Amino acid sequence: MTISAQATAKTVAPKRRWWLIVAGFAIVLAGAFLAHTIRTTDGTTVQDIRFTGTNGTVMSALLYVPKNATADTPAPGVLAVHGYINSRETQDGFAIEFARRGYVVLSLDQTGHGYSGGAAFSNGIGGPDGLKYLRSLPMVDTTQIGLEGHSMGGWTVLAAAHEMPGAYASMVLEGSSTGAPFAADGSVKWPRNPALFSRIISVAPHGSRPEFCAFQ
């Protein structure tokens, strides 16, 4: 390579790197805008929540509120919980879809996960505190509350159901179960109205409110 060619290469290389940086920022901004648009479709608002749980533990969650849910017209609520070594954002898909169909959704960070304090597995993994907070919201119909959890999130909502057996109407478990070592044993009476999430999605057209299907 000649001296002039080497000089040209040195001049071009930094410019190419700058274009890559600009393109990267553009992709990040576009992705953030798209995510915000999808989350807030149909007038849904998403709030970053902190509340105080058992023994003063600071709990974190995302609260999805559809436009139909107000103190005058309360809507059904769902406590949605992620699996082990994940965080509240991993429930976005479920939370967005439930909110589109008119549910208020509290997507919880388990204790010791995300922005929630405490040790992992402490305080019922945060489930009872999450259910209590959801029930305290004025736009939530406390007679119609569902619990949804994936993997360890299933144990979290089971802990809530065990501590507050009359405080929910139905439950969805994905890749989770009742029984030792992390949940109480199931029976024909508990938990109430367990259901399969895939069944809910298949029977509810967009814009309608799915009913949790009970299995004996």
N, C-alpha and C positions, 0 to 999 in steps of 0.2 A: 504494500500500500504506500502511495506517495505521501509526501508531507501535506499537500493540499487536500488529499482525500481524508487523511486523518483529522485534519482541522474541521472539515465539513461534518464528519461523523460525530465529533465532539460537540458541534453546534446543534445538530439535529437531535441527539439523544436526550438532552434535558427538556427540549420542547415536547417530545413524545411522552416523557414522564409526566409533565405538567398536564397534558391532555388526559392521561389516564387518571390523574387525581381529580380533575374537573368532572370527568365522566363518572367516576366513582361517587362523588358527592351528588351528582344529578340522579343517579340510580337510587341512592339512599333517600333523597328528598322525595322522589317519585314514589318509592315504596311506602314511605311514611304517610304521604298524602292518600295513597290508595287504601292503606290499612285504616286510616281515620274515616275515609268515606264509607268503607264497608261496615265498620263498627257502628257508625251513626246513621245508617240508612233507615228510612221510614221514621225519622225523628227521634231515634233512640239516643239517649245521652249516656256517656260512660264517665264515671267518677272514680278517682283514686282515693280510697277510703282507709282511714286508720281508726281503730276503736280499741277500747281497753277490755281485755278479757280476764280470765281467772288469775288471781294473785298479781294483778296489775300488768299482766303480759300485754304488750302492744301487738295488736293483730292488724294484718294488712289484707285488703281485698279490692277488687274492681267491682263497681256496682253499675249494672246495666238497667236503665229505666226506660221502658217504652213510653211513647207519648200519651198512650191511653191511661197510664197509671198515675193517679193523683190521690190526694187525701180524700177528695170527694168521691172518686171512683177507683177504689183500690183494686189491684190486679193480683192474680196468683203469683206466688214467689217460688224461686228455685235456689237452693244452696248447691253450688257446683264446686267440686274439689278435685284437684290434680293428683297425680301419683308421686311416688318417691323420687326425691332429688329433681323435682320440677317446680313450677311456680304457677301462679294464678293465670298467666298469659296462655298457658297450654290449654286452658278451657275455652279460649276465644271462640272456636268453631261452634261448640255447644251453646255458649252464652249468647252469641250473636243470633243464632237461629231461634233460641227460645225467646229472646227479646223481640225479634221480628214478629213472633206469634202472640205477643202481648204479655209475656211473663217478665216480672222483675227478677233479675239474676244477681246473686252475690257470689262472685268467683273468688274463693278464699285462698290465701297463702296459709298452708298448714304451719303449725308451730315449728320453729327451726328451719323454715323454708322461705325463700323469697325475702320479703320485707317484714315478716312476722318474727317476733321475739320468742324467747323460750327455747327449750331443748326439743329436738325432734321426738315425737311420740308423747310429749307432755300434754296435760290438760285435755285428754281425749283427742290428741292430735289437732286440737283447735275446733273440732266439729261442734260440740255443745255451745261454745261461745259464738260461733258463726250463726248457728240456728237462732240463738237468742237475739243477736243483733238484727238478723233478717226480720224476725217477728216484731221488732220494735219500730220498724219503719212505717210511717203513716200511709204510704202508698201501697202497702202489701196487705192482701186479704189473708189473714192468719188462719182461716178455715181451709185454705187451698194452698198448701206448701208442699213442694216436692223436693226430694234429696237426690242428688246425682253425684257419683264419685267413680273415678277410674283407679284401679289397683289399690294403692294405699289410701287413695281418696275414698274408696269404698269403705274402708275401715273407719275413716274419719266421719262419714255420714252415719255409719252404723253406731259409732260412739254417741253421736247426737241423738239418734233414734232411741238408743238404750237409756240415756239419761232423761230424755223428754219424750216418752212413748206416745203421748197424746198431742204432740206439737207439730205433727206432719201428716200428710194424707197419703203419700206414696213415695216409692223409692226406685232409683235406677242404679244398678251396679254393673260396671264394665270391667271384666278381668279381675273380679274381687269376690269375696265370699264371707259368710258368717263363720264363726268358730275360732278356736284357739290357733295361734297365740295372741292375735291382735283384735279379736271381736268376740262378742258373746255368741253362744250357740243359737242357731236359728230354730224355729218351731213353726207349727201351723198357724200360730197366732202372732209371731214376731219374726222378722220385721213386717210391718203392715204393707200390703199391696206392692210387693217387689215386681219389677217389670224389666223387659228387655228394650234397650234404647233403639235397636234396629227396627223393632216392631213399631215404635212410636213414629219414627221418621217415615216408614213405609205407608202408614195409614192416614197421614195428615198432609193435605195439600198446602202449598205456600199460602200464608195469610190466615190459615185457620189455627185453632188452638188444640193441640193434641191432648188426648186423655191418656194418662198412664194406665197400661193394661195390667190387670191383676192376674196372677197365676197361683193356683192352689197347690 
